[in-house]
Amino acid sequence: MATLSTHVLDTAAGRPAAGVDVVLESADGAVLASGTTDADGRVGALGEDLAPGVHRLRFTTAAHSPFYPEVVVAFVVGDDDHYHVPLLLSPFGYSTYRGS
């Protein structure tokens, strides 16, 4: 089974985004895990033993973005690997990618 971690960077401030609530959901909306980013903007072990399929990370970003109070990132787990899904956040934009 796969594992998951994430982190959030506030690109406008040039530092990690601490205190962001993150919820991991399955494709049907069931909550699998949750956490809050630490001082380094990370949630280290958010998901363990993830089954293959579509999952969502729901970030509560209102404290760091006046335009995006929430960001939802859907991604596919396909194997027994580690997945790292960073969120780069600014007041009026965001991006994400599969990290390492």
N, CA, C and O of each residue as an XYZ file, in Angstrom:
400
protein
N       0.837     -1.188      0.000
C       0.000      0.000      0.000
C       0.878      1.247      0.000
O       2.018      1.222      0.464
N       0.328      2.333     -0.526
C       1.067      3.580     -0.688
C       0.986      4.448      0.567
O       0.089      4.292      1.396
N       1.943      5.363      0.682
C       1.962      6.353      1.758
C       1.899      7.746      1.139
O       2.149      7.916     -0.054
N       1.560      8.744      1.964
C       1.369     10.099      1.473
C       1.891     11.120      2.467
O       1.718     10.977      3.677
N       2.533     12.152      1.935
C       2.893     13.332      2.721
C       2.599     14.562      1.878
O       2.385     14.455      0.670
N       2.586     15.741      2.517
C       2.333     16.983      1.803
C       3.035     18.124      2.502
O       3.428     18.007      3.663
N       3.191     19.213      1.805
C       3.602     20.460      2.436
C       3.045     21.628      1.645
O       2.709     21.505      0.467
N       2.954     22.769      2.324
C       2.388     23.967      1.728
C       3.407     25.092      1.875
O       3.904     25.364      2.968
N       3.707     25.741      0.748
C       4.621     26.873      0.742
C       3.857     28.132      0.346
O       3.125     28.137     -0.644
N       4.030     29.186      1.115
C       3.438     30.486      0.817
C       4.437     31.228     -0.059
O       5.393     31.815      0.448
N       4.223     31.206     -1.366
C       5.215     31.773     -2.284
C       5.252     33.300     -2.234
O       6.281     33.892     -2.562
N       4.173     33.943     -1.838
C       4.175     35.404     -1.721
C       5.019     35.852     -0.537
O       5.721     36.860     -0.617
N       4.951     35.112      0.551
C       5.728     35.449      1.747
C       7.131     34.854      1.697
O       8.020     35.278      2.436
N       7.324     33.865      0.818
C       8.627     33.231      0.716
C       8.971     32.348      1.896
O      10.128     32.265      2.309
N       7.943     31.679      2.445
C       8.174     30.798      3.598
C       7.109     29.699      3.653
O       6.104     29.759      2.944
N       7.342     28.702      4.499
C       6.334     27.648      4.658
C       5.029     28.222      5.206
O       5.032     29.223      5.922
N       3.939     27.588      4.868
C       2.621     27.987      5.361
C       2.245     27.084      6.537
O       1.776     25.962      6.347
N       2.454     27.581      7.731
C       2.128     26.828      8.950
C       0.649     26.992      9.289
O       0.033     28.006      8.959
N       0.092     25.989      9.948
C      -1.277     26.068     10.444
C      -2.360     25.823      9.418
O      -3.516     26.175      9.649
N      -2.014     25.225      8.285
C      -3.019     24.909      7.260
C      -3.612     23.531      7.563
O      -2.886     22.540      7.648
N      -4.921     23.479      7.722
C      -5.589     22.196      7.943
C      -5.679     21.452      6.615
O      -6.004     22.035      5.581
N      -5.386     20.148      6.662
C      -5.384     19.307      5.463
C      -6.197     18.052      5.763
O      -6.005     17.408      6.795
N      -7.102     17.713      4.857
C      -7.916     16.510      4.997
C      -7.677     15.627      3.778
O      -7.722     16.101      2.643
N      -7.427     14.362      4.011
C      -7.297     13.371      2.945
C      -8.622     12.641      2.825
O      -9.151     12.123      3.809
N      -9.156     12.607      1.603
C     -10.435     11.953      1.341
C     -10.283     10.900      0.250
O      -9.418     11.008     -0.619
N     -11.123      9.900      0.308
C     -11.221      8.932     -0.785
C     -12.100      9.528     -1.880
O     -12.672     10.602     -1.698
N     -12.211      8.847     -3.001
C     -13.011      9.339     -4.124
C     -14.473      9.553     -3.759
O     -15.131     10.427     -4.323
N     -14.985      8.763     -2.820
C     -16.391      8.907     -2.431
C     -16.596      9.932     -1.314
O     -17.709     10.081     -0.810
N     -15.524     10.642     -0.923
C     -15.640     11.700      0.082
C     -15.406     11.261      1.504
O     -15.493     12.086      2.414
N     -15.112      9.995      1.737
C     -14.838      9.529      3.097
C     -13.507     10.106      3.573
O     -12.517     10.090      2.841
N     -13.492     10.608      4.792
C     -12.268     11.156      5.370
C     -11.370     10.005      5.813
O     -11.763      9.165      6.622
N     -10.151      9.984      5.264
C      -9.190      8.936      5.588
C      -8.180      9.371      6.641
O      -7.709      8.555      7.432
N      -7.848     10.666      6.649
C      -6.871     11.198      7.600
C      -6.944     12.717      7.562
O      -7.506     13.304      6.638
N      -6.371     13.340      8.573
C      -6.292     14.797      8.579
C      -5.078     15.224      9.391
O      -4.533     14.448     10.176
N      -4.674     16.443      9.192
C      -3.538     16.990      9.922
C      -3.457     18.481      9.692
O      -4.252     19.054      8.948
N      -2.483     19.104     10.343
C      -2.237     20.531     10.221
C      -0.763     20.736      9.936
O       0.089     20.103     10.560
N      -0.456     21.625      8.991
C       0.951     21.841      8.660
C       1.704     22.409      9.865
O       1.192     23.243     10.611
N       2.934     21.927     10.024
C       3.785     22.372     11.129
C       4.509     23.664     10.736
O       4.204     24.253      9.698
N       5.455     24.102     11.550
C       6.188     25.341     11.296
C       6.950     25.312      9.976
O       7.247     26.362      9.404
N       7.268     24.110      9.491
C       7.953     23.950      8.210
C       6.961     23.748      7.055
O       7.367     23.465      5.928
N       5.649     23.897      7.345
C       4.625     23.755      6.323
C       4.316     22.323      5.932
O       3.696     22.087      4.896
N       4.735     21.369      6.737
C       4.625     19.951      6.364
C       3.634     19.169      7.229
O       3.432     19.450      8.410
N       3.034     18.184      6.585
C       2.321     17.110      7.279
C       3.011     15.844      6.795
O       2.799     15.407      5.664
N       3.840     15.254      7.656
C       4.736     14.180      7.244
C       4.080     12.866      6.894
O       4.381     12.290      5.848
N       3.215     12.387      7.718
C       2.611     11.068      7.489
C       1.100     11.226      7.474
O       0.416     10.859      8.430
N       0.590     11.768      6.393
C      -0.846     12.018      6.316
C      -1.624     10.773      5.958
O      -2.709     10.545      6.493
N      -1.096      9.975      5.075
C      -1.797      8.767      4.672
C      -0.870      7.575      4.688
O       0.259      7.649      4.204
N      -1.336      6.495      5.236
C      -0.584      5.240      5.256
C      -1.499      4.146      4.728
O      -2.705      4.171      4.975
N      -0.946      3.202      4.017
C      -1.728      2.093      3.465
C      -2.861      2.552      2.553
O      -3.985      2.060      2.650
N      -2.557      3.498      1.667
C      -3.574      3.980      0.725
C      -3.796      2.961     -0.382
O      -2.847      2.451     -0.978
N      -5.038      2.679     -0.641
C      -5.398      1.766     -1.726
C      -5.272      2.494     -3.064
O      -5.377      3.719     -3.106
N      -5.052      1.770     -4.140
C      -5.028      2.406     -5.460
C      -6.368      3.078     -5.760
O      -7.421      2.615     -5.323
N      -6.307      4.171     -6.508
C      -7.512      4.887     -6.890
C      -7.365      6.378     -6.702
O      -6.286      6.878     -6.384
N      -8.470      7.084     -6.903
C      -8.488      8.537     -6.785
C      -8.632      8.935     -5.322
O      -9.444      8.377     -4.584
N      -7.829      9.911     -4.923
C      -7.896     10.489     -3.583
C      -7.886     12.006     -3.725
O      -7.530     12.535     -4.778
N      -8.278     12.707     -2.656
C      -8.279     14.167     -2.656
C      -7.611     14.687     -1.396
O      -7.796     14.149     -0.304
N      -6.833     15.740     -1.570
C      -6.339     16.521     -0.448
C      -7.110     17.830     -0.437
O      -7.159     18.539     -1.442
N      -7.709     18.147      0.700
C      -8.494     19.371      0.869
C      -7.731     20.275      1.844
O      -7.605     19.957      3.026
N      -7.225     21.405      1.334
C      -6.442     22.350      2.117
C      -7.313     23.549      2.491
O      -7.969     24.118      1.619
N      -7.337     23.943      3.758
C      -8.031     25.148      4.199
C      -7.017     26.290      4.147
O      -6.157     26.406      5.019
N      -7.126     27.129      3.120
C      -6.071     28.088      2.796
C      -6.444     29.550      3.035
O      -5.679     30.436      2.655
N      -7.576     29.828      3.643
C      -8.066     31.203      3.800
C      -7.071     32.117      4.503
O      -7.021     33.306      4.185
N      -6.295     31.623      5.428
C      -5.329     32.462      6.154
C      -4.171     32.910      5.276
O      -3.460     33.854      5.620
N      -3.975     32.239      4.141
C      -2.854     32.552      3.255
C      -3.291     33.072      1.890
O      -2.452     33.531      1.115
N      -4.576     33.012      1.580
C      -5.066     33.445      0.277
C      -6.454     34.068      0.419
O      -7.394     33.380      0.817
N      -6.599     35.347      0.103
C      -7.916     35.969      0.216
C      -8.886     35.509     -0.877
O     -10.095     35.699     -0.754
N      -8.356     34.905     -1.946
C      -9.194     34.500     -3.069
C      -9.545     33.013     -3.047
O     -10.630     32.626     -3.481
N      -8.637     32.183     -2.545
C      -8.851     30.735     -2.476
C      -8.947     30.294     -1.015
O      -7.926     29.977     -0.404
N     -10.147     30.268     -0.447
C     -10.273     29.842      0.952
C     -10.032     28.345      1.135
O      -9.755     27.874      2.237
N     -10.146     27.604      0.016
C      -9.936     26.163      0.050
C      -9.373     25.726     -1.296
O      -9.789     26.207     -2.350
N      -8.421     24.807     -1.235
C      -7.867     24.210     -2.448
C      -8.051     22.706     -2.342
O      -7.703     22.104     -1.326
N      -8.597     22.095     -3.390
C      -8.782     20.651     -3.430
C      -7.930     20.100     -4.574
O      -8.043     20.534     -5.720
N      -7.082     19.144     -4.235
C      -6.203     18.528     -5.220
C      -6.570     17.051     -5.316
O      -6.442     16.309     -4.342
N      -7.024     16.630     -6.488
C      -7.322     15.219     -6.729
C      -6.111     14.585     -7.398
O      -5.469     15.200     -8.250
N      -5.804     13.355     -7.010
C      -4.652     12.647     -7.571
C      -4.930     11.156     -7.548
O      -5.828     10.690     -6.846
N      -4.154     10.414     -8.320
C      -4.354      8.970     -8.448
C      -3.206      8.231     -7.784
O      -2.038      8.488     -8.073
N      -3.547      7.314     -6.896
C      -2.575      6.388     -6.315
C      -2.623      5.128     -7.153
O      -3.686      4.535     -7.339
N      -1.458      4.717     -7.664
C      -1.454      3.590     -8.570
C      -0.616      2.411     -8.139
O      -0.705      1.342     -8.743
N       0.192      2.577     -7.114
C       1.088      1.478     -6.743
C       1.514      1.615     -5.279
O       1.039      2.486     -4.551
N       2.409      0.741     -4.882
C       2.919      0.749     -3.505
C       4.122      1.674     -3.402
O       5.246      1.224     -3.179
N       3.886      2.925     -3.562
C       4.958      3.904     -3.581
C       4.647      4.987     -2.560
O       3.573      5.004     -1.957
N       5.609      5.895     -2.375
C       5.355      7.066     -1.545
C       4.948      8.214     -2.454
O       5.590      8.464     -3.474
N       3.889      8.904     -2.085
C       3.405     10.058     -2.828
C       3.597     11.299     -1.958
O       3.240     11.309     -0.780
N       4.165     12.341     -2.559
C       4.325     13.625     -1.882
C       3.668     14.667     -2.774
O       4.066     14.841     -3.926
N       2.660     15.365     -2.245
C       1.880     16.319     -3.038
C       2.007     17.700     -2.402
O       1.255     18.026     -1.483
N       2.953     18.519     -2.881
C       3.117     19.875     -2.362
C       2.080     20.829     -2.953
O       1.554     20.608     -4.044
N       1.805     21.887     -2.207
C       0.945     22.966     -2.676
C       1.731     24.264     -2.555
O       2.171     24.632     -1.466
N       1.904     24.955     -3.679
C       2.551     26.265     -3.699
C       1.429     27.291     -3.807
O       0.660     27.285     -4.768
N       1.343     28.169     -2.814
C       0.177     29.024     -2.665
C       0.579     30.492     -2.668
O       1.571     30.873     -2.045
N      -0.194     31.312     -3.370
C      -0.045     32.758     -3.316
C      -1.452     33.353     -3.172
O      -2.437     32.622     -3.273
N      -1.559     34.656     -2.942
C      -2.893     35.222     -2.715
C      -3.889     34.961     -3.846
O      -5.080     34.792     -3.581
N      -3.427     34.925     -5.106
C      -4.351     34.777     -6.219
C      -3.979     33.645     -7.164
O      -4.326     33.680     -8.345
N      -3.285     32.655     -6.657
C      -2.931     31.518     -7.490
C      -2.336     30.395     -6.661
O      -1.923     30.590     -5.518
N      -2.300     29.212     -7.264
C      -1.657     28.073     -6.627
C      -1.228     27.085     -7.697
O      -1.738     27.094     -8.818
N      -0.277     26.231     -7.328
C       0.123     25.139     -8.199
C       0.498     23.952     -7.337
O       0.729     24.085     -6.135
N       0.553     22.804     -7.961
C       0.876     21.583     -7.256
C       1.591     20.642     -8.225
O       1.548     20.842     -9.439
N       2.240     19.627     -7.686
C       2.960     18.648     -8.503
C       3.203     17.415     -7.654
O       2.989     17.429     -6.442
N       3.648     16.356     -8.294
C       4.039     15.173     -7.534
C       5.509     15.332     -7.167
O       6.386     15.355     -8.031
N       5.749     15.437     -5.892
C       7.104     15.607     -5.383
C       7.734     14.268     -5.049
O       7.247     13.205     -5.436
N       8.836     14.358     -4.316
C       9.540     13.124     -3.934
C       9.685     13.034     -2.430
O      10.251     12.067     -1.922
